Amino acid sequence: MLSDNARIHLLAGAGGDGCLSFRREAHVPRGGPDGGDGGRGGDIVLVCDDSLRDLQAFRRRAQFKAQRGGRGEGSLRHGADGGTLEVRLPPGTEAVREEDGARYDLLVPGQRATVARGGSGGRGNKHFATATHQTPRFAERGLPGQECWLALRLKLLADVGLVGLPNAGKSSLLSRVTRAAPKVAGYPFTTLEPVLGTLEGEDRQLVLADIPGLIEGASAGAGLGHEFLAHVERTRLLVHVLDAAPLDGSDPVENHATVEHELALHDPRLAALPRILALSKVDLIGPDEADAAAARWRERLGAEVPVLVTSSVSGAGLEDLKRELMRRVPVLDAASVDAVVPLDELAEHRVFRPRSGRDFRVERTEDRRYRVSGPGVERLLARYDLDNEEAMAHLERRLRGIGVIRALEAQGFEAGDDVEIAGVEFDLHPGM
């Protein structure tokens, strides 16, 4: 298991502005307002994708921005909603939103989590027509989408485990078929901890783990047996790397049996995993001898276990091994895992608490100056053009309706005093 980390910035789409428009047709001298609404901005959704295995792509691209909603138009034409932006992540990714600590665990293919929601669109002037005010000359602006930083942490679980005795050539093989850089030397040694590498296909990735060499008695704890074997428990395919001509003169058949015996003793599931036998270091023997050895192993293991002749020095058989790995480890989708882990059990959970009676705060900053703060009030202010007198009159009515004017008057506010909301300062004349 290996941790991989990245940090990305998300910006959901802004809502489209509502339209200020009046009906203009021949022979219709008094056409009314017909401004359409703006579209909603696009959300940003995390999607668990089994074809991915690392977070390297997010080190090259860390900014993600969803499409904004379209503007409203005349004749009550509404703007189009912004498209949802999907950010695809490998299984095992934990995403934490830095602003509030919200955590999203992506475990199985097909899981989705909306982490940044698009802003709502503004309403067109048609919405503000009343019996006493039939020609409203203002419309709402769209709201910005949510913005956040996500910290991504991935626990890589190997799809394929390379097993074999010490010095069977696993590290050399891993270094040739993936981007990993395990220790490789010209003298006998054994890897002391698992090394993971990513095998890149045309449209997917696989994670390969170089499992430290197994020795006789590993299942009973000999050496670091339990620790080593634990790394292959969740793999989906094992590649048994077998030295075709051991320099120590040992029998390859006995070496193969030793590793398989220790795997079966540790966990019966490991004995049932699909296998590939990779005869390594065939550059040390002649081609005819290598082909003959492969034929004997195919006869011994049967048709269910592919036998490949490989050399990390010459590169022989490595492309065949890559293709076989991609073929034998299929991409999982939501349908194939839903029977094991129902997706409805992994749905997002939210905790809702009663809201306080008032979600804004009024304070007097200095003589005849006041500050109003609160997310709801700030969003309301963002809706309107403060240079538009009709829009300001409507805003003042909305502020009175939600209790802001009453709270200001309790602090000594009088018509014409300066009020600051969301960093914008203006004078209010409620009731005028």
C-alpha positions as CSV (number, residue, x, y, z in Angstrom):
1,M,0.0,0.0,0.0
2,L,1.4,3.4,-1.0
3,S,0.0,6.9,-0.3
4,D,-0.2,9.4,-3.2
5,N,-1.1,13.0,-2.6
6,A,-2.3,16.0,-4.6
7,R,-4.1,19.3,-4.0
8,I,-6.6,20.7,-6.5
9,H,-8.7,23.9,-6.8
10,L,-12.3,23.7,-7.9
11,L,-14.6,26.5,-9.1
12,A,-18.1,25.6,-9.9
13,G,-19.9,27.5,-12.7
14,A,-21.5,30.9,-12.0
15,G,-25.2,31.3,-12.7
16,G,-26.2,33.3,-15.8
17,D,-27.6,36.8,-15.4
18,G,-31.3,37.4,-15.9
19,C,-32.4,39.5,-18.8
20,L,-33.8,43.0,-18.8
21,S,-36.1,43.1,-21.9
22,F,-39.5,44.3,-23.0
23,R,-41.7,42.9,-25.7
24,R,-41.3,44.7,-29.0
25,E,-43.8,43.7,-31.7
26,A,-45.6,45.5,-34.5
27,H,-49.2,46.5,-33.5
28,V,-48.4,45.7,-29.8
29,P,-47.9,49.3,-28.4
30,R,-47.7,48.2,-24.8
31,G,-45.6,45.1,-24.7
32,G,-44.7,44.0,-21.2
33,P,-41.4,42.7,-19.7
34,D,-40.3,39.4,-21.2
35,G,-36.7,38.9,-19.8
36,G,-35.8,35.3,-19.3
37,D,-33.9,33.7,-16.4
38,G,-30.3,32.9,-16.4
39,G,-29.2,29.2,-16.4
40,R,-27.7,27.5,-13.4
41,G,-23.9,27.1,-13.2
42,G,-22.4,23.6,-13.6
43,D,-21.6,21.5,-10.6
44,I,-18.3,19.7,-10.0
45,V,-18.6,16.0,-9.3
46,L,-16.0,13.5,-8.2
47,V,-16.4,10.1,-9.9
48,C,-14.6,6.9,-8.9
49,D,-13.1,5.4,-12.1
50,D,-11.5,1.9,-12.0
51,S,-9.4,2.7,-15.1
52,L,-7.2,5.1,-13.0
53,R,-4.6,4.1,-10.5
54,D,-2.6,7.2,-9.4
55,L,-2.9,10.9,-8.9
56,Q,0.0,11.9,-11.2
57,A,-2.4,13.7,-13.6
58,F,-3.3,16.2,-10.9
59,R,0.2,17.3,-10.5
60,R,0.1,18.5,-14.1
61,R,-3.3,20.1,-13.8
62,A,-4.6,21.4,-10.5
63,Q,-7.3,23.9,-11.6
64,F,-10.8,22.7,-12.5
65,K,-13.5,25.2,-13.6
66,A,-17.1,24.2,-14.5
67,Q,-19.1,25.9,-17.2
68,R,-21.2,28.9,-16.3
69,G,-24.9,29.2,-17.0
70,G,-26.1,31.0,-20.0
71,R,-27.6,34.5,-19.9
72,G,-31.4,34.9,-20.2
73,E,-32.8,36.5,-23.3
74,G,-35.8,38.3,-24.4
75,S,-39.1,36.6,-25.3
76,L,-38.8,34.7,-22.0
77,R,-35.9,32.6,-23.3
78,H,-34.0,31.1,-20.4
79,G,-30.2,30.6,-20.5
80,A,-28.8,27.0,-20.7
81,D,-27.6,25.3,-17.5
82,G,-23.8,24.9,-17.3
83,G,-22.6,21.3,-17.9
84,T,-21.5,19.2,-14.9
85,L,-17.7,18.8,-14.7
86,E,-16.6,15.3,-13.7
87,V,-13.3,14.9,-12.0
88,R,-12.3,11.2,-12.2
89,L,-10.3,9.7,-9.4
90,P,-9.0,6.2,-8.8
91,P,-10.6,3.9,-6.2
92,G,-9.3,4.3,-2.7
93,T,-9.1,8.1,-3.0
94,E,-10.0,10.3,0.0
95,A,-10.9,13.9,-0.8
96,V,-11.1,16.5,2.0
97,R,-12.5,19.9,1.4
98,E,-10.1,22.2,3.2
99,E,-12.6,25.0,4.0
100,D,-14.9,22.9,6.2
101,G,-13.2,19.5,6.5
102,A,-15.9,17.6,4.6
103,R,-14.5,14.2,3.5
104,Y,-15.5,12.1,0.5
105,D,-14.3,8.5,0.3
106,L,-14.4,7.0,-3.2
107,L,-14.3,3.2,-2.8
108,V,-15.9,1.5,-5.7
109,P,-16.3,2.3,-9.4
110,G,-19.3,4.4,-10.2
111,Q,-19.5,6.4,-6.9
112,R,-20.2,10.1,-7.3
113,A,-19.9,13.0,-4.9
114,T,-20.9,16.6,-5.7
115,V,-18.2,18.8,-4.0
116,A,-18.9,22.2,-5.5
117,R,-22.3,23.3,-6.6
118,G,-22.9,25.8,-9.4
119,G,-24.5,29.2,-8.7
120,S,-28.2,29.8,-9.3
121,G,-29.2,31.9,-12.3
122,G,-30.7,35.4,-12.0
123,R,-34.3,36.0,-12.7
124,G,-35.4,38.1,-15.6
125,N,-37.4,41.3,-15.2
126,K,-40.6,39.4,-16.0
127,H,-40.6,38.1,-12.4
128,F,-40.7,41.6,-10.9
129,A,-43.8,42.9,-12.7
130,T,-46.7,43.7,-10.4
131,A,-50.1,45.4,-10.8
132,T,-48.6,48.6,-9.5
133,H,-45.2,48.3,-11.2
134,Q,-45.7,46.9,-14.6
135,T,-42.4,47.9,-16.2
136,P,-39.5,46.8,-13.9
137,R,-36.2,48.0,-15.4
138,F,-33.9,45.6,-13.5
139,A,-33.1,41.9,-13.4
140,E,-31.1,39.7,-11.1
141,R,-27.5,38.7,-11.6
142,G,-26.4,35.1,-11.4
143,L,-24.6,34.0,-8.3
144,P,-21.0,32.7,-8.4
145,G,-20.4,28.9,-8.0
146,Q,-18.8,27.4,-5.0
147,E,-15.0,27.5,-4.8
148,C,-12.8,25.2,-2.7
149,W,-9.5,23.5,-2.4
150,L,-9.5,19.7,-2.2
151,A,-6.7,17.7,-0.6
152,L,-6.5,14.3,-2.3
153,R,-4.9,11.2,-0.7
154,L,-4.8,7.9,-2.4
155,K,-4.0,4.5,-0.8
156,L,-2.9,2.4,-3.8
157,L,-4.0,-1.2,-3.7
158,A,-2.1,-3.3,-6.1
159,D,-4.1,-5.0,-8.9
160,V,-1.2,-7.4,-9.7
161,G,1.3,-8.8,-7.2
162,L,4.7,-10.1,-8.3
163,V,5.6,-13.1,-6.1
164,G,8.6,-15.4,-6.1
165,L,11.7,-16.4,-4.2
166,P,14.3,-13.8,-3.4
167,N,16.4,-12.9,-6.4
168,A,13.8,-14.3,-8.9
169,G,14.0,-11.0,-10.9
170,K,10.8,-9.3,-9.7
171,S,12.4,-5.9,-9.1
172,S,14.1,-5.9,-12.5
173,L,10.8,-6.9,-14.2
174,L,8.8,-4.2,-12.4
175,S,11.3,-1.5,-13.4
176,R,11.0,-2.5,-17.1
177,V,7.2,-2.6,-17.3
178,T,6.3,0.4,-15.1
179,R,7.6,3.8,-13.9
180,A,8.8,2.3,-10.6
181,A,12.5,2.5,-9.7
182,P,13.1,-0.4,-7.2
183,K,16.7,-1.3,-6.2
184,V,18.3,-3.4,-8.8
185,A,21.9,-4.7,-8.5
186,G,24.3,-7.2,-9.8
187,Y,24.5,-9.2,-6.5
188,P,22.0,-11.2,-4.6
189,F,19.7,-9.3,-2.2
190,T,16.0,-9.2,-1.3
191,T,13.7,-6.2,-1.3
192,L,12.8,-5.2,2.3
193,E,9.5,-3.5,1.5
194,P,6.9,-3.6,-1.3
195,V,7.4,-1.3,-4.2
196,L,4.5,-0.3,-6.4
197,G,4.6,0.8,-10.0
198,T,1.9,1.9,-12.5
199,L,1.5,0.1,-15.8
200,E,0.2,2.6,-18.4
201,G,-2.3,1.2,-21.0
202,E,-3.9,3.1,-23.9
203,D,-7.0,4.0,-21.8
204,R,-6.4,2.6,-18.3
205,Q,-3.8,1.9,-15.7
206,L,-2.8,-1.0,-13.4
207,V,-0.8,-1.0,-10.2
208,L,1.8,-3.7,-9.9
209,A,3.5,-4.5,-6.5
210,D,6.9,-6.1,-6.2
211,I,6.2,-8.3,-3.1
212,P,9.4,-9.0,-1.2
213,G,10.8,-12.5,-1.8
214,L,9.0,-15.3,0.0
215,I,11.0,-18.0,1.8
216,E,10.0,-21.3,3.2
217,G,8.0,-20.8,6.4
218,A,6.8,-17.3,5.4
219,S,3.2,-18.2,6.2
220,A,4.2,-19.1,9.8
221,G,6.0,-15.8,10.2
222,A,9.5,-16.7,9.1
223,G,11.5,-13.6,8.0
224,L,8.9,-10.9,7.5
225,G,6.4,-13.5,6.1
226,H,3.1,-12.2,7.5
227,E,3.9,-8.6,6.6
228,F,4.9,-9.6,3.0
229,L,1.9,-11.8,2.4
230,A,-0.5,-9.2,3.6
231,H,0.3,-7.1,0.6
232,V,-1.1,-9.7,-1.9
233,E,-4.3,-10.3,0.0
234,R,-6.3,-7.7,-2.1
235,T,-4.7,-8.2,-5.4
236,R,-6.7,-9.5,-8.3
237,L,-4.0,-11.3,-10.2
238,L,-0.6,-12.9,-9.2
239,V,2.4,-13.1,-11.5
240,H,4.7,-15.8,-10.2
241,V,8.2,-14.8,-11.3
242,L,10.4,-17.9,-11.5
243,D,14.1,-17.9,-12.3
244,A,14.4,-20.2,-15.3
245,A,18.0,-21.1,-14.5
246,P,18.9,-20.3,-10.8
247,L,22.6,-19.5,-10.3
248,D,22.5,-21.4,-7.0
249,G,21.7,-24.7,-8.8
250,S,18.3,-25.1,-7.1
251,D,15.4,-26.8,-8.9
252,P,12.9,-24.4,-10.5
253,V,10.1,-26.9,-9.8
254,E,10.8,-27.0,-6.1
255,N,11.2,-23.2,-6.0
256,H,7.8,-22.8,-7.6
257,A,6.2,-25.3,-5.2
258,T,7.7,-23.5,-2.2
259,V,6.1,-20.1,-3.0
260,E,2.7,-21.6,-4.0
261,H,2.7,-23.6,-0.7
262,E,3.3,-20.5,1.4
263,L,0.6,-18.6,-0.4
264,A,-2.0,-21.3,0.2
265,L,-1.0,-21.7,3.9
266,H,-1.4,-18.0,4.5
267,D,-4.9,-17.6,2.9
268,P,-6.8,-20.1,0.8
269,R,-8.1,-17.2,-1.3
270,L,-4.6,-16.6,-2.5
271,A,-4.4,-20.1,-3.9
272,A,-7.6,-19.4,-5.9
273,L,-6.3,-16.2,-7.5
274,P,-5.6,-16.2,-11.2
275,R,-2.0,-16.7,-12.1
276,I,0.6,-15.9,-14.7
277,L,3.9,-17.7,-14.7
278,A,6.8,-15.5,-15.9
279,L,10.0,-17.4,-16.6
280,S,12.6,-14.8,-15.9
281,K,16.3,-14.3,-16.9
282,V,15.9,-16.4,-20.1
283,D,18.8,-14.3,-21.6
284,L,21.1,-16.6,-19.6
285,I,19.9,-19.7,-21.5
286,G,19.5,-20.4,-25.2
287,P,16.2,-19.7,-27.0
288,D,15.6,-23.4,-27.6
289,E,16.1,-24.3,-24.0
290,A,13.8,-21.4,-22.9
291,D,11.0,-22.6,-25.3
292,A,11.4,-26.1,-24.1
293,A,11.1,-25.0,-20.4
294,A,8.0,-23.0,-21.2
295,A,6.4,-26.0,-22.9
296,R,7.1,-28.2,-19.9
297,W,5.5,-25.6,-17.5
298,R,2.5,-25.2,-19.7
299,E,1.9,-29.0,-19.6
300,R,2.5,-29.0,-15.8
301,L,0.2,-26.0,-15.0
302,G,-2.5,-26.5,-17.6
303,A,-4.2,-24.1,-20.0
304,E,-5.6,-21.8,-17.2
305,V,-2.1,-20.5,-16.3
306,P,-0.3,-18.6,-19.1
307,V,3.4,-19.2,-19.2
308,L,5.5,-16.3,-20.6
309,V,9.2,-16.3,-21.3
310,T,10.7,-12.9,-20.2
311,S,14.0,-11.1,-19.8
312,S,14.5,-7.8,-18.1
313,V,17.9,-7.4,-19.8
314,S,16.9,-8.0,-23.4
315,G,13.2,-7.0,-23.0
316,A,12.0,-10.4,-24.5
317,G,8.4,-11.2,-23.6
318,L,7.7,-7.9,-21.8
319,E,5.2,-6.6,-24.3
320,D,3.4,-9.9,-24.2
321,L,3.3,-9.7,-20.4
322,K,1.8,-6.2,-20.5
323,R,-0.9,-7.3,-22.9
324,E,-1.7,-10.3,-20.8
325,L,-2.0,-8.2,-17.6
326,M,-4.4,-5.8,-19.2
327,R,-6.5,-8.6,-20.6
328,R,-6.7,-10.6,-17.4
329,V,-7.5,-7.7,-15.1
330,P,-10.8,-6.2,-16.4
331,V,-12.0,-2.8,-15.6
332,L,-14.7,-2.9,-12.9
333,D,-17.8,-0.8,-13.3
334,A,-20.7,0.0,-10.9
335,A,-22.8,-2.9,-12.1
336,S,-20.1,-5.5,-11.5
337,V,-19.4,-4.4,-7.9
338,D,-22.9,-3.4,-6.8
339,A,-23.8,-7.0,-5.8
340,V,-20.8,-7.0,-3.4
341,V,-21.0,-3.4,-2.2
342,P,-24.4,-1.8,-2.9
343,L,-23.8,1.7,-4.1
344,D,-26.8,3.0,-2.2
345,E,-25.0,2.1,1.0
346,L,-22.2,4.4,0.0
347,A,-24.4,7.5,-0.7
348,E,-23.5,10.9,0.7
349,H,-24.6,11.5,4.2
350,R,-25.3,15.0,5.5
351,V,-26.0,16.2,9.1
352,F,-28.7,18.9,9.2
353,R,-29.1,21.1,12.3
354,P,-31.7,23.7,13.0
355,R,-30.7,27.2,11.8
356,S,-30.6,30.0,14.2
357,G,-33.4,32.5,14.1
358,R,-31.3,35.0,12.2
359,D,-28.4,34.3,9.9
360,F,-27.0,37.9,9.7
361,R,-25.3,40.2,12.2
362,V,-25.6,44.0,12.5
363,E,-22.9,46.1,14.1
364,R,-22.2,49.8,14.4
365,T,-18.7,50.5,13.3
366,E,-18.5,54.3,13.8
367,D,-20.8,57.3,13.9
368,R,-23.6,56.8,11.4
369,R,-21.9,53.8,9.8
370,Y,-23.2,50.2,10.1
371,R,-22.0,46.8,8.9
372,V,-24.2,43.9,8.1
373,S,-22.6,40.4,7.6
374,G,-24.0,37.0,6.9
375,P,-23.9,34.7,3.8
376,G,-27.6,35.1,3.0
377,V,-27.4,38.9,3.0
378,E,-24.2,38.9,1.0
379,R,-25.7,36.6,-1.7
380,L,-28.8,38.9,-1.8
381,L,-26.6,42.0,-2.4
382,A,-24.7,40.1,-5.2
383,R,-28.0,39.8,-7.1
384,Y,-28.5,43.5,-7.9
385,D,-26.9,46.4,-9.7
386,L,-26.5,49.0,-7.0
387,D,-26.4,51.8,-9.6
388,N,-29.9,51.0,-10.7
389,E,-32.4,52.9,-8.6
390,E,-35.2,50.4,-9.2
391,A,-32.9,47.5,-8.2
392,M,-31.9,49.4,-5.0
393,A,-35.6,50.0,-4.1
394,H,-36.3,46.3,-4.6
395,L,-33.2,45.4,-2.5
396,E,-34.3,47.6,0.3
397,R,-37.8,45.9,0.3
398,R,-36.0,42.6,0.5
399,L,-33.8,43.7,3.4
400,R,-36.9,44.9,5.3
401,G,-38.6,41.7,4.6
402,I,-35.9,39.6,6.2
403,G,-35.5,41.8,9.2
404,V,-32.3,43.7,8.4
405,I,-33.8,47.1,8.4
406,R,-35.5,46.4,11.8
407,A,-32.1,45.2,13.2
408,L,-30.4,48.3,11.9
409,E,-33.0,50.6,13.4
410,A,-32.5,48.9,16.8
411,Q,-28.8,50.0,16.5
412,G,-29.8,53.6,15.9
413,F,-29.9,53.6,12.1
414,E,-31.7,56.4,10.3
415,A,-32.5,56.8,6.6
416,G,-29.5,58.0,4.6
417,D,-26.9,56.4,6.9
418,D,-24.1,54.4,5.3
419,V,-24.4,50.6,5.4
420,E,-21.6,48.2,4.5
421,I,-22.5,44.7,3.2
422,A,-19.9,42.3,1.7
423,G,-17.3,45.1,1.5
424,V,-19.7,47.4,-0.5
425,E,-20.7,50.6,1.2
426,F,-23.9,52.5,0.2
427,D,-26.6,54.7,1.8
428,L,-30.0,53.3,2.5
429,H,-33.2,55.2,2.3
430,P,-35.9,52.6,3.3
431,G,-39.4,53.7,2.9
432,M,-38.7,56.4,0.3
